[in-house]
Amino acid sequence: MRISTSMMYDMGIARIGEQQSALARTQQEVATGRRIVTPSDDPIGASSAMNVSGSDAQNSQFSVNRSSAKSSLALEDGILQGVTDLIQDVKTSVIAVGNPTLGDSERGFMATELRSRFEQLLGLANSTDGVGNYLFSGYRSSAVPFSASGTAAAYAGDAGSRQLQVAAGRQLAVNDSGLDLFQNIRAGNGSFTTAASAGNTGSGLVSTGSVLDPASLTRHDYKINFSVAGGVTTYSVLDTTAGSTLSSGNPYTSGNAIAFDGLQFEVSGSPANGDQFSVAPSPNQSIFQTIGDLIKLLNTPVVGAAGAASLSNGLTAANSNLDNALDNVLTVRAAVGSRLHELDALDVVGEDLHIQYQRTLSELQDTDYNKALSTLAQQQTGLEAAQKSFVKVMGLSLFNYL
């Protein structure tokens, strides 16, 4: 085969160009620290690296979401601490106002103080997250949750709680509904309520009672009617829901338990003839209504033994309802604390995942410097040899010997 001079030039230049290209790729790998600079360098590795990078980016977004959730929950916990302190202050006032030496004017002063507590509670319930979103309005973050009318407050939010995606397959509530926190609070002892009739003229006092047998509770309404004849006091128990009399002519002893249908309570003092006490299933009562009822109670003048008994019965009911409200707030605070603890645990898992993703990416696309530098040296030597041999070969000519 005859080899022409032009063919020798073409073949030599092509080989030198290939070696220069390979050397340039190796130099780029060493300079960037990346084995895969373009997808064509390793299509399968590039595809795997893209998937891992996407997972790492998603994990980073979860971290941002967890940080936002922590801020919201920490803010809520701080507000609930304020609500807890406020309810405890009101309970202290209830105990203080029970002092029999206080007169109507002193109770009026305390009612004024409780009115400021009511306004303070309203402000806490209408707290925002700093960017205008109301914490306790459920999904309706732009709606003012509570609006006051006298000593009552109406709720304008809903029962939802906003969720954030804080991990793959895990959404977490970042707020709590004011409906559950401030509104849906069981009155009385949580199962039933006891109350004295407004028309009572005696000094009978009724306790909040307790449940003896949950399976026997009927959730009916009852009336306990007292009769006084010849100095002897008796009572009858009527089931007003069923329209039946459970018992009648029961002898009354102050402080003794009255029990029926799985519940019991005590009446003490001296009920007058015709006095009535009621028992009913516990309804939901807002903390605002509890404080509002307490304000009305303290603004009501106390006249005689019947007035003193009415005040005492009202304070007993208020104290029980405040206990229920406090328990409810503490339950929500415990749930908030549990969510914050979970976020801390998810942060640890997220950090571990980030390290794993980075390690996998490094294995897929980072340069093995020992191998790359060795290859670079070989390619440089090969290129120099090719260039020198090309010069020698191209120098072979008969004209050099003429």
Residue pairs with C-beta under 8 A, 6 or more apart in sequence:
8 393
8 394
9 394
12 386
12 390
12 393
12 394
13 390
15 386
16 383
16 386
16 387
16 390
19 379
19 382
19 383
19 386
20 383
22 379
23 376
23 379
23 380
23 383
25 37
25 41
26 372
26 375
26 376
26 379
27 376
28 37
29 35
29 37
29 367
29 372
30 367
30 369
30 372
30 373
30 376
32 367
33 366
33 367
34 365
34 366
34 367
35 41
35 42
35 45
35 365
35 366
35 367
35 368
35 372
36 42
36 45
36 46
36 49
36 364
36 365
38 46
39 46
39 47
45 364
45 365
46 365
48 364
49 361
49 364
49 365
52 357
52 360
52 361
52 364
53 357
53 361
55 357
56 353
56 354
56 357
56 358
56 361
58 168
59 350
59 353
59 354
59 357
60 354
62 165
62 166
62 167
62 168
62 346
62 350
63 347
63 350
63 354
65 164
65 165
65 166
66 164
66 166
66 167
66 343
66 346
66 347
66 350
68 164
68 174
69 164
69 166
69 172
69 174
69 339
69 343
70 340
70 343
71 129
72 129
72 135
72 174
72 175
73 174
73 336
73 339
73 340
73 343
74 340
75 127
75 129
75 130
75 135
76 135
76 175
76 176
76 336
77 333
77 336
77 337
77 340
79 124
79 127
79 135
80 329
80 332
80 333
80 336
81 333
82 124
83 121
83 124
83 125
83 329
84 326
84 329
84 330
84 333
86 117
86 120
86 121
86 124
87 287
87 322
87 325
87 326
87 329
88 326
89 117
90 114
90 117
90 291
90 294
90 322
91 319
91 322
91 323
91 326
93 110
93 113
93 114
93 117
94 294
94 315
94 318
94 319
94 322
95 319
96 110
97 107
97 110
97 298
97 315
98 312
98 315
100 308
104 301
104 302
107 298
107 299
107 302
108 298
108 299
110 298
111 294
111 295
111 298
111 299
114 291
114 294
114 295
114 298
115 151
115 295
117 291
118 148
118 151
118 288
118 291
118 292
118 295
119 148
121 287
121 288
121 291
122 146
122 148
122 153
122 288
125 136
125 145
125 146
125 153
125 178
125 181
125 182
126 134
126 136
126 144
126 145
126 146
127 134
127 135
127 136
128 134
128 135
129 135
132 142
133 141
133 142
134 140
134 141
134 142
134 143
134 144
134 145
134 157
135 175
135 176
136 145
136 146
136 157
136 175
136 176
136 177
136 178
136 181
136 182
137 143
137 144
137 145
137 156
137 157
137 158
137 177
137 178
138 157
138 158
138 159
138 160
138 161
138 162
138 175
138 177
138 178
138 179
139 157
139 158
139 160
139 161
139 162
140 156
140 157
140 158
141 162
143 156
143 157
144 156
145 155
145 156
145 157
145 178
146 153
146 154
146 155
146 156
146 178
146 182
146 288
147 153
147 154
147 156
148 288
150 292
151 288
151 291
151 292
151 293
151 295
151 296
152 288
152 289
152 292
153 182
153 286
153 288
155 178
155 179
155 182
155 183
155 286
157 177
157 178
157 179
158 177
158 179
159 177
159 179
159 180
160 177
161 173
161 174
161 175
161 176
161 177
162 173
162 174
162 175
163 171
163 172
163 173
163 174
164 171
164 172
164 174
165 171
166 172
166 343
166 346
167 346
167 349
167 350
170 346
172 339
172 342
172 343
173 339
176 332
176 335
176 336
180 328
180 332
181 328
181 329
181 332
182 286
182 287
182 288
183 284
183 286
184 284
185 284
185 285
185 286
185 287
185 290
185 321
185 324
185 325
185 328
186 282
186 283
186 284
186 285
186 324
187 193
187 282
187 283
187 284
187 285
187 317
187 320
187 321
187 324
188 194
188 208
188 209
188 282
188 317
188 320
188 321
188 324
189 208
189 209
189 210
189 211
189 282
189 320
190 282
190 324
191 211
191 214
191 217
191 263
191 281
191 282
192 209
192 211
192 217
192 263
192 279
192 280
192 281
192 282
193 208
193 279
193 280
193 281
193 282
193 283
193 317
194 206
194 207
194 208
194 209
194 265
194 277
194 278
194 279
194 317
195 206
195 277
195 278
195 280
195 313
195 317
196 204
196 205
196 206
196 275
196 276
196 277
196 309
196 310
196 313
197 275
197 276
197 277
197 278
198 310
199 276
200 271
200 272
200 275
200 276
200 306
200 309
200 310
201 272
201 274
201 275
201 306
202 226
202 269
202 270
202 271
202 272
202 275
202 305
202 306
202 309
203 269
203 270
203 271
203 305
203 306
203 308
203 309
204 226
204 267
204 268
204 269
204 270
204 271
204 272
204 275
204 277
204 309
205 267
205 268
205 269
205 309
205 312
205 313
205 316
206 265
206 266
206 267
206 277
206 313
206 316
207 265
207 266
207 267
207 268
207 316
208 265
208 316
208 317
208 320
209 263
209 264
209 265
209 266
209 279
210 263
210 264
210 265
211 217
211 262
211 263
212 259
212 262
212 263
212 264
213 262
214 262
215 262
216 261
216 262
217 261
217 262
217 263
218 239
218 241
218 261
218 262
219 281
220 239
220 240
220 241
220 242
220 261
220 281
221 239
221 240
221 241
221 278
221 279
221 280
221 281
222 237
222 238
222 239
222 240
222 246
222 260
222 261
222 278
222 279
222 280
223 237
223 238
223 240
223 276
223 277
223 278
223 279
224 235
224 236
224 237
224 238
224 258
224 267
224 276
224 277
224 278
224 279
225 235
225 236
225 238
225 274
225 275
225 276
226 233
226 234
226 235
226 252
226 271
226 272
226 273
226 274
226 275
226 276
226 277
227 233
227 234
227 235
227 236
227 273
227 274
228 271
228 272
228 273
229 273
232 251
233 251
233 252
233 270
233 271
234 248
234 249
234 250
234 251
234 252
235 250
235 252
235 258
235 267
235 271
236 245
236 247
236 248
236 249
236 250
237 245
237 246
237 247
237 248
237 250
237 258
237 260
238 244
238 245
238 246
239 245
239 246
239 261
246 260
246 261
247 260
250 258
252 267
252 271
254 267
254 268
254 269
254 270
255 266
255 268
256 266
257 264
257 265
257 266
258 264
258 265
258 266
258 267
263 279
265 279
267 277
269 309
270 305
271 277
272 306
285 321
287 322
287 325
290 318
290 321
290 322
290 325
293 314
293 317
293 318
294 314
294 315
294 318
297 311
297 314
297 315
297 318
300 307
300 310
300 311
301 307
302 308
302 310
302 311
